[in-house]
């Protein structure tokens, strides 16, 4: 039953620690330079959780010296090197920005490539010693894209990871980016890879979001929002998104485990562009007090503000479950 909104919804938080308490624990341990505590938090997670926590460390500032020293002291431990690689990649990408190549300066590219090459040196050693370290391979897929090493090399790295973790969504999302035309891929390959991953993964997991991501990438590649809406509401695309929802956010086995805010946010964004406000409102309601900027940051302006704007619109037009 859809009810009219009688009061403004609670402002959400976009801090990952609100969805995953382990993120807050890892941040606190890193800030205290308490490596045993940090390692204990990370080691308690599955492969997806490890990758998320490594990414969160990548966002931290002033940790390069600590991670480098820890990696030198513990050469048989894959975690400090993986975190150092993630930190360098993240720092490099902030310099490059998310703009298309034609809007990035030569100096930005030089600094970007320098950071990624230094990350590669560390991560190559990690994956050589620990070929089953999914978080390190995921970072290497991202660095391969940034260093323009090509489709075959990025896929090779993914296949090495998939031999140990065949359904690792963070790596799949990174490789999907590589297969998009903006990174020298093509739509046939991008959609084909998304369908390949979803077909192999168990229903009720988050993986069907890859179908939606591929369609959103194509919808937003050319033209404005009207062109995107036309693309997404084509019968074939609408049917694929509906099927993806049935395999993930609409499946009774779907759980709020690692990655769930990103998945629901991506579906919410697609429904907003399709003007299926009722479906969008359901996803926003399921997010509750958690916000996520997945794909909302593709729009002009701040991703968090866009999320809030569309959430308000969805509740106004689609009701609030």
C-alpha positions in Angstrom: 0.0 0.0 0.0 1.3 3.4 -1.0 0.6 6.2 1.5 0.9 9.9 0.9 3.9 11.6 2.5 2.7 13.5 5.6 6.1 14.6 6.9 9.5 15.2 5.4 11.7 12.1 5.4 14.7 11.9 7.7 17.8 13.4 6.1 20.1 10.5 5.2 23.7 10.1 5.9 26.1 9.3 3.1 28.9 8.0 5.4 29.7 4.4 4.7 30.1 3.7 8.4 26.3 4.1 8.8 25.8 1.1 6.7 28.8 -0.9 7.8 30.0 -0.4 11.4 33.2 -2.1 10.4 34.2 1.0 8.4 34.2 3.1 11.5 36.2 0.5 13.3 38.8 0.3 10.5 39.0 4.1 10.3 39.6 4.4 14.1 42.3 1.7 14.0 44.0 3.4 11.1 43.9 6.8 12.8 45.4 5.3 15.9 48.1 3.6 13.7 47.0 0.4 15.4 47.8 -2.2 12.8 46.8 -5.3 14.8 43.3 -3.8 15.4 42.9 -2.8 11.7 44.0 -6.2 10.5 41.6 -7.9 12.9 38.6 -5.9 11.5 39.5 -6.6 7.9 40.3 -10.3 8.5 36.8 -10.8 10.0 35.2 -9.9 6.7 34.5 -11.9 3.5 36.2 -11.0 0.2 33.6 -8.2 -0.6 34.0 -6.7 2.8 37.8 -6.8 2.6 37.6 -4.9 -0.7 35.2 -2.3 0.8 37.5 -1.7 3.8 40.5 -1.4 1.5 38.7 1.2 -0.5 37.8 3.1 2.6 41.5 3.2 3.6 42.3 4.5 0.1 40.2 7.6 1.0 42.2 8.4 4.0 44.8 11.2 4.0 48.4 11.2 5.4 48.6 7.4 5.6 51.1 6.6 2.9 54.2 6.6 5.1 52.5 4.4 7.7 51.2 1.9 5.2 54.6 1.8 3.4 56.4 1.2 6.6 53.9 -1.5 7.7 54.3 -3.2 4.3 58.1 -3.2 4.7 57.9 -4.7 8.2 55.4 -7.4 7.1 56.4 -8.5 3.6 54.3 -11.7 4.0 51.2 -9.9 4.9 49.1 -8.9 1.8 47.0 -6.3 3.5 49.3 -3.3 4.0 50.5 -3.5 0.4 47.0 -3.8 -0.9 45.9 -0.8 1.2 48.9 1.2 0.1 48.1 0.4 -3.6 44.5 1.5 -3.0 45.6 4.7 -1.4 47.9 5.6 -4.3 45.3 4.8 -6.9 42.7 6.9 -5.0 45.1 9.8 -4.6 45.9 9.6 -8.3 42.3 9.6 -9.4 41.5 12.6 -7.3 44.2 14.5 -9.2 42.9 13.2 -12.5 39.2 13.8 -11.6 36.3 11.9 -13.1 36.1 14.2 -16.1 36.5 12.8 -19.6 40.1 12.8 -21.0 39.7 15.9 -23.1 39.0 17.9 -19.9 42.1 16.6 -18.0 45.3 18.6 -18.3 48.7 17.1 -19.2 50.1 17.8 -15.8 47.1 16.1 -14.2 47.7 13.0 -16.4 51.4 13.0 -15.5 50.7 12.9 -11.8 47.9 10.4 -12.2 50.1 8.0 -14.1 52.9 8.4 -11.6 50.6 7.4 -8.7 49.2 4.4 -10.6 52.6 3.2 -11.6 53.8 3.3 -8.0 50.6 1.5 -7.0 51.3 -1.2 -9.6 54.8 -1.8 -8.2 53.3 -2.6 -4.8 50.3 -4.5 -6.0 52.2 -6.7 -8.5 54.3 -7.9 -5.5 51.2 -8.6 -3.4 49.4 -10.6 -6.1 52.6 -12.6 -6.9 52.9 -13.6 -3.3 49.1 -13.9 -2.6 47.3 -14.8 -5.9 44.0 -15.2 -4.0 43.9 -11.6 -2.6 40.8 -10.4 -4.3 41.1 -6.8 -3.0 44.5 -6.4 -4.6 43.4 -7.8 -7.9 40.4 -5.5 -7.8 42.7 -2.5 -7.4 44.9 -3.8 -10.3 41.8 -3.9 -12.6 41.2 -0.3 -11.7 44.9 0.7 -12.3 44.9 -1.2 -15.6 42.1 1.0 -16.8 43.8 4.2 -15.6 47.1 3.2 -17.2 45.3 2.4 -20.5 46.7 -1.1 -20.5 43.9 -2.3 -22.7 40.9 -4.6 -22.6 42.8 -7.9 -22.8 45.1 -7.1 -19.8 42.1 -5.9 -17.7 40.3 -9.1 -18.5 43.3 -11.2 -17.7 43.5 -9.6 -14.3 39.9 -10.2 -13.7 40.2 -13.9 -14.7 43.0 -14.3 -12.2 40.8 -13.0 -9.5 37.7 -15.0 -10.7 39.7 -18.2 -10.4 39.4 -17.7 -6.6 36.3 -15.5 -6.3 34.1 -16.0 -9.3 31.3 -13.6 -8.2 33.4 -10.7 -6.8 31.1 -7.7 -7.6 33.6 -4.9 -6.9 35.9 -6.4 -9.6 33.1 -6.9 -12.0 31.9 -3.3 -11.6 35.5 -2.1 -12.3 35.9 -4.3 -15.4 32.4 -3.2 -16.7 33.8 0.4 -16.7 36.7 -0.8 -18.8 34.4 -2.4 -21.3 32.4 0.9 -21.8 33.3 3.1 -24.9 34.6 5.9 -22.7 37.4 3.5 -21.8 37.9 2.2 -25.3 35.4 -0.6 -25.1 32.0 -1.0 -26.8 28.4 -1.5 -25.8 28.2 -5.1 -27.0 31.1 -6.1 -24.8 29.8 -4.1 -21.8 26.3 -5.6 -21.9 27.7 -9.0 -22.7 30.0 -9.0 -19.6 27.1 -7.8 -17.4 24.8 -10.6 -18.6 27.6 -13.1 -18.2 28.2 -12.2 -14.6 24.5 -12.1 -13.7 23.7 -15.4 -15.4 26.5 -17.1 -13.4 25.7 -15.5 -10.0 23.0 -16.9 -7.6 19.6 -15.1 -7.7 19.0 -12.9 -4.7 22.5 -11.5 -4.7 23.5 -7.9 -5.7 25.0 -8.9 -9.1 22.0 -8.0 -11.3 22.8 -4.4 -10.6 25.5 -4.8 -13.4 22.7 -5.0 -16.0 21.3 -1.7 -14.8 24.8 -0.1 -14.6 25.5 -1.1 -18.2 22.2 0.4 -19.4 22.7 3.6 -17.4 26.2 4.0 -18.8 24.8 3.8 -22.4 21.7 6.0 -21.5 23.9 8.8 -20.2 26.7 8.5 -22.8 25.1 10.8 -25.4 22.5 13.5 -25.1 20.8 14.8 -22.0 18.2 13.3 -19.6 15.4 13.2 -22.2 17.6 11.0 -24.4 18.4 8.8 -21.4 14.8 8.5 -20.5 13.9 7.5 -24.1 16.6 4.8 -24.0 15.7 3.4 -20.6 12.0 3.2 -21.4 12.4 1.2 -24.6 10.5 -2.1 -24.1 13.6 -4.3 -24.3 15.6 -2.2 -21.8 12.7 -1.8 -19.4 12.2 -5.6 -19.5 15.9 -6.2 -18.7 15.8 -3.8 -15.8 12.6 -5.4 -14.5 14.2 -8.8 -14.6 17.4 -7.5 -12.9 15.2 -6.2 -10.1 13.5 -9.6 -9.7 16.9 -11.2 -9.4 18.2 -8.8 -6.8 16.4 -6.0 -4.9 13.0 -7.7 -5.6 14.1 -11.2 -4.8 13.1 -12.7 -1.4 16.7 -13.7 -0.8 18.2 -10.2 -1.2 19.9 -9.1 2.0 21.5 -5.9 3.2 25.0 -7.2 3.1 28.1 -5.5 1.6 27.2 -3.3 -1.3 23.5 -3.0 -0.6 23.2 0.8 -0.6 25.0 1.1 -3.9 22.6 -1.5 -5.4 19.4 0.1 -4.2 20.7 3.6 -5.1 21.5 2.5 -8.7 18.0 1.0 -9.1 16.5 4.1 -7.6 18.4 6.3 -10.1 17.3 4.2 -13.0 13.6 4.3 -11.9 13.8 8.1 -11.5 15.1 8.6 -15.1 12.4 6.2 -16.3 9.8 8.3 -14.2 8.7 5.1 -12.5 8.3 7.1 -9.3 6.6 4.4 -7.3 9.4 1.9 -7.9 12.0 4.7 -7.1 10.2 5.5 -3.9 10.4 1.9 -2.8 14.1 1.9 -3.2 14.6 5.2 -1.4 12.3 3.9 1.4 14.4 0.7 1.6 17.5 2.8 2.0 16.0 4.6 4.9 18.5 6.8 6.7 21.3 5.7 4.4 22.2 7.7 1.3 24.4 6.7 -1.6 25.4 8.7 -4.6 25.8 5.8 -7.1 25.0 7.3 -10.5 23.4 10.4 -9.0 26.9 11.9 -9.2 26.7 11.5 -13.0 24.3 14.4 -13.0 25.4 18.0 -13.0 26.1 19.2 -9.5 26.7 17.5 -6.2 25.8 13.8 -6.1 24.3 14.0 -2.6 22.1 17.0 -3.5 20.9 15.2 -6.6 20.1 12.1 -4.5 18.0 14.2 -2.1 16.3 16.1 -4.9 15.2 12.9 -6.6 14.3 11.2 -3.4 11.9 14.1 -2.6 10.5 14.0 -6.1 10.0 10.2 -5.9 8.1 10.5 -2.6 6.0 13.4 -3.9 5.0 11.6 -7.2 5.2 7.9 -6.2 4.2 8.0 -2.5 6.1 6.6 0.3 5.7 2.9 1.1 
